[in-house]
């Protein structure tokens, strides 16, 4: 039955016919023969409540093993546009003889609310049985996808263990080259792009430029986005996101991580990462400085500047709590630690004190230190903080250890393969892999020690450079600095301010203790590592002589 004005609410059915060259002469498989049978099926089965029209006839003279067919593509377009309600075929294999392709089409039909009707199998997939079959097909499709995904992941890891780069795109600064040891690709450095990467890190660390400023600078200089960039136009604009990606990418220090997550997308522990050695564009030393810097930068703009934001800690609790600046309704401002209930349900009231008094106290200490910058600098910079020779030696050791670790992981894989072939007994395999695993543990410990040393040196180097810059630029009276300029110096000089209070005769006595940055003994033994958050270690109070005591400030419990 063809569509007319009175049947607009009927089921819209498209007819798909396919015949291969070999089937052209077979009775019942010619295009006209199939068309006649399918039209008769619509006319004879009134329960279908179906209509069709000439525009919904689709016929291909093509093999059934390929989905790239002109008329089938037209049919799929109609499905996506929801112009039809069902597809009628003589037999299911008219759609495809490939199970994989059938599953693809079935899911596509189902996603767009289109049913399949097959005359040969006498099945309308819109009914209960049809829906059940559709669900079975969907389960099979999901199963096949999981198998493919698993095989793909195993292949990627196997390739990475051979030293190949398995990333989805080529990063700026590199070009792909064939692995001379077998299949896969490695990365080689593009010298000019390496220079720009080094410039980006220098701007970020030493010129205090943020991601947006660096992107603007590169655009001003018309720096191409990369010889092997994925973007169609390598001269398109640099963006903040691109610069953030460069600064945080551990690949530039010579380390590509092939598997940070498992098959379910969950983060794996570092001990299970597969790491590939890549030619570095920057040193480990520079990379760790950049990561340490990014952790310290809060970003964003604030309407009100509070000198001690992020510096104040309430030490009355096992886990110190932070203060924030807050305007007072009667004028002025205060620093406030909010009220809260602890894990045992005990309530702790607001801890608040006048902000100007605290600001003046801390700023007074800064003025004392910088009253004579030359003396201050000479006092704190007399010893060698970071020996370049030692740093280079540590970086070489780190590269060697990482390569050794990769080689051991490859050896473990070969031992397991030998066991699967029957060359090793289970006992011998366990013995050999255990020895290798113990060696990896030792190497990981050595890598951790070297990374900690480099991070420590990087932290000191950054602070020393900031101090030199600040001291050389302050050539006028410190009292005339703006609030924002004072905030910059506070951030440079002060590590933290530890606050505590005790109640004496129904009044609070508040104590404050300043910890400056520029004392080598107060640097944390482990600063912020690029991808691992480590709690800051509390410095001993015995070497700090800067205390403020005041009574009567703060709220009542």
Steps between C-alpha positions, in 0.01 A plus 500: 500500500634844409472803724203735455349784701267270699779268612740755649474330842596159369835333549754641253696208353809521280593208274862398464613261225848371431622258238858402415625435145491125562139518624363703209388191308379302802124459523361710778811708552478745210414860589154488343421164659594627845304821447184313400516266799551787745215709358273195512600447863389853589170469311419153637577578864245761602603462866826672416305822449782586260541741211791574269583727209742500208753721681533225760623233259873435538683244284869409471678265262790443733671238714357449849839521672532878470291772667614775266213474250331797337138402564570359845661830594185682378287267710713561810465875445120461502527300822705771668252767385213282633317519167392133527376266773619163368727333242368198305741245349455161332757343733727642770810420291374755244622765744837331546663160525740628764388459862707803596325715238156366596561593863598849390182542295276350768633740763462791260138407429423452867658833602268685260181305576494310167395131494619228264257262326632188328273296271731199474538463878132598550597745771392851590751640746241740642324221692598336831707225332659753269596719794654198672706419191605864476619487861695182427662664201584802717660278763707329231606840363605617846692178556681543170586861582646396834709232333629748243569756772694245706704383202571861403615589852725194517646591164568857612677386817703239311608769255588738784709232668703485179580869548240634257299819538134398505329838548205596281669816368852626448587766760646838410880478475515149355466305177430125471773264375496126439626275777815341363454203735165399349144625456371823645625857518726703721530876537787721393548865593442788262783737607322831429184390681710377792640853536146641520404242764799605708398863453146425617630338821740789561222757457279305737764448772725805488288773337187413701288480182173308517357267234300776330792743484727231354241412234467868408877535481531204262220641284672841490821333383306295238642174632359201303308244707718216382624304203309187604207662679159338462339836416429550131657844508825501690497881493173527693495672838667375815258469792517492879403131494794414272753673727354333810538166322867568423588610854333194660615240245761270655594383150720810458727383781548167322216288638191377314242311709316249283237389752388724784156334511367144480236359263225653716657846496613482863836658590777242543765525774834631371661160555282359219564776246684408181753778443683556171824698481470796258776744394450790746451862394563635851684378805337328794613797705306752286190278482479463878538876546206557265279248684591653834416844361161388363399364842573834664308712253134534593395678180197722452430858607369625830329827572651524850867434576588356840873492572497173692257298287611138488764551771308470828451161669304416814732261686254412778407183313688196377414603144561878475212707363532808278386859548353733239464876489155647565363856509340614826163676506640778721793563268840343456555128461601192691647157441255224579507126545142380455310307763473123447417168663782247527477126430385437858217751472663765718425857391780755458403865478639763265864598555527865392742784561559855361668485161688832501687422822620169357590655162703775670687245713598281204580795272724643773708184488533530120619860532760391757628234261506727195611818674844421361444257209872457428569377850197274496597341167863450597391339826274241343680435172852432625481124448448308175140382493488316169822371343437473120755217474320302767165564334625372163644190667169427675307543176731253320451252783124548479495432124714186546275367777183555297649319201611215725149476646345474152749227403411299811127530423568369149702214650207410730268489198741264322518273805120480507492424127758224551280351774198504269705316234596238757868594520477580873319328783270712712749484787789615283291779347396624847859493619628698203218758500537551877867586458416744223217654704733551798747673270222732375415586862863596564510709182173675591647591838812645334287691247293645786811618686643669190166664413470629857850648479426670169169635629675635809765672290237635263298648787804676641607627160161659432487671840857628468429645155189672631694646791773634273241660273304653787813636670640654183172672411421657835681833469241721671327516838315179581223695673386637162432162341141430396299230673545265203876563499516423871302183437763389247780547755301321771455203266873501424620523860244329722445125492221493760376656823397260774216626719390365838290624787439416864234637735639697792251642754209473255693676226686357204875538479611470138851401392642533149827358374649593160702253297706665226598321183865598484638267762645183340416296811132575455457371146278190500691178449260420216346784301211471254570240235354533153233234528493417873356713778708477817394664827718793606720412795481729799824682581629497852408803702830517684676691219234767457526809711216693343195483724202723563292467815180687563212466742134577479455439127283232354163348578378314804423129509 
